[in-house]
């Protein structure tokens, strides 16, 4: 009987020891996974910050060169009526195609993701702002006569692309997230038609998405920070 008791005790001790070893191994594995995940997240964050720093430096370099070029053009155009006329045409063209900062009256449209219960996946997707929502607002503003538009300070030009990229939207190859602040310069009374009954803002609100429109007498819209290139389009007159 004593041998039986001793065998049972030893068996229980072996089971407990095995369980303890397995738990220790699992704890170590989970710890390694957590450390690895944190390491990857830190590396990704560092890469994003590094890329942003390079981007900001490049933008500053471009702005510096553009200011130097503008100064040279002004100096060359002084006391020369023909060159002054050309300089005026350049400034007008840059304003129209988005290569210069502009100010004027207009509206500011703000779009935010809804705040209802997001435990339901389908419901959560309905509450998020998507690229089609931003595009629809932009199109309505253009139809209402907007002369210049920006989204989170990204100037909208003829080559601008607006695409969904996970839970953010890519505009001009730059990732931006909600809230989306859309600024438009134009006649405020015409642009505010976006809030009309049956308009897109009313539709967004019906999905519990936060959407608002504010008139303003002075809105500043930055210039396009990228490079406009036309590879395939040729001028009919000059063949350029």
N, C-alpha and C positions, 0 to 999 in steps of 0.2 A: 504493500500500500504506500509506503514511504517513497519507493522508487517511482510509483505512479504520480504522486504529488509533485515530486521533484521534476519529473518529465513535463508535467503540465505547466509548472512555474517557469521552467526553462523555455518551453514553447511560447508562452505568453511574452516572456522577456525578448525572445527573438523577433516575434511579431512587432512588439513595441519598438525595438531597435530598428527593424527594417522600415517601419512607418516613419520614424524620426529621420532616418537617412534620406528617405524619399522626399519628405517635406523640406529638408535642408537643401537638397538638390533643386527642388522646384523654386524655393526662395531665391537661391543663387541665380537660376535661369531668369526669373522675373526681374531680378535686380539688374542683370546684364542687359535684358531687353530695354528696361527703363533708361539705363545709362546710355545705351546705343541710340535710343530714340531722342533723348535730350541732346546727345552729341550731334546727331543729324540735324535737329531743329536749330541748334546754335550755329552750325555751319551754314545752313540755308539762310538764316537771318543775317549772318555776316556777309554772305554773297549778295543778298538783296541790297544791304546798306552800301556795299562796295560798288555795285552797279549804279545805285542812285547817286553816289558821290561822283562817279565818272560822268553820268548823264548831266548832273548839275554843272560840273566843270566845263563840259562841252558847250552847254547852253551859254554859260558866261563868256566863253571864248568867242562864240559866234556873235553875241551881242556886242562885244568889244570891237570885233572886226567890222560889224555893220555900222557902228558909230564912227569908226575911223573912215569908212567908205563914204558915209553921208557927209562928214566934214570935208573930205577931199572934193566931193561933188559940189558942195556949196562954195568952196574956195574957187573951183574952176568955173562956176557959173556966174560969179560976181562980174558985173559990168558987161555981161554977154547975154543979150536978150534971147537969143536962140537956145543957149544952154539953160537959161533960167526957165524957159518954156518946157524944155525936156525934163528938167528936174521936177517941175510941177506935175507933169504927166506921170513920171515915175512914182511920185508920192500918191497920186490919185489911184494909179493901178495897184500899188501895194495895199492900199486901204481896201480896195474892192476884192482882191483875191486873198486877203487875210494875212499879209506879210507886214502889217503895221498895227500897233495898238490903237484902238478907237474908243471914243467916249460919246455918250448921248443918252436920250431917254429910252425907256423900254420897260421890260418886265423881267422878273426873276421867278422862275418856277422851281420849286423844291419837291423832290420825290424821295420818300422814305419807305423802307420795308414795313409791312404791317406788324402789329404787336400782339395779335391774338394768339391763342394757344397753338403752338407749333409741334405738338406731340404727334399729330397726324401728318405724315410725309406729304401727302397730296395737298393738304391745306397749307403746309409750310411753303410749298412751291408757288401756290397762288398768291401768297403774301409777299413774295420777293419781287423786286424790280428786275425785269429782263431787258435784253437789248431791244426787243420789239417795242417795249414801252417807251424807252428813250427815243428810238427812231420815230415813233408815232408822234410824240410831242414835238420833235424837231421838224417833222414834215408839216405839222399844223402851224408852227411858228413861221416857217418859210411861206406857206400859203397865205398867211396873214400879213406878209410883207416885211419880215425880219431882214435887216441888212447885214447883221453880224450876229453870230451865235457862238457860245462857248459852253462846255460841260465840265464842271470842276476845273475851270481855267484851261481846258484844252480847246483851242480854237477849232471850229468846224470849217473846213475848206472843201474844195471840190473832190479831193482825193481821200477825205477822212473816212475811215471804216469804224463801225460800231459793232462789236461782237461780244457774245457771252463767253466768259472764261471761268467756269465754276460759279462761285458766288460773287464774282466781280465782273465788270464790263471793261473790255479793252477798247480804248479810243485813241486813235493815232499811234497805235502800238504801245500805249501806256495804260497800265492797269489802274482802274479807279473803282472805288466801292461806294455803296450808299452811305449817307444821303447824296443824291445827285442834284447839284445846284446848276440849273440851266439858265444862262443869262442871254437875253436877246435885245438888240437895239432896233428900234423902230417906233412907229406911232403906238403909244401904250394902249389907246382905246381899241385899236385894231388887233393888237397882239393879245389883249385880255379876252378876246372872243374864245380863247381856249377854254374858258370857264363856262361857256354857254351850255344850256341844257342839252344833254345828249352828246356833249363833247368828250374828249378823251380823259380829261381830268375827272369828270363825273363818273366815267366808266371805271377808272382806277379806284376811286373812292368806294364804288360798289363792291370791290374786292377787298375792302378794308385797308387798302394801301393809302398811306398818308401823302396827299398831294395838295400843294398850295401855290397861289400865284400872287405876286406883289408888284404893283406898279412903282416905277422909280423915274425921277427926272434926270438922274445922272448915273449911268452904268459904265463901268470900264471893262472892256474885253481885251485880253492880251493878244498879241500876234501869234501866228502859227510858228512853233519852235522847230519844226522839221524842215525838210528840203523838198520843194516842189520840182518834180522832174516830168518832162513830157518826152517819151522815147519814140512813140509811134505817130503822134500828131504833128503834121507839117503845115506851115503857113502856105496858103495857096498862092499868095502874091510874091513872097520872097523865097519860097521853097526852103525855109529854115525850120 
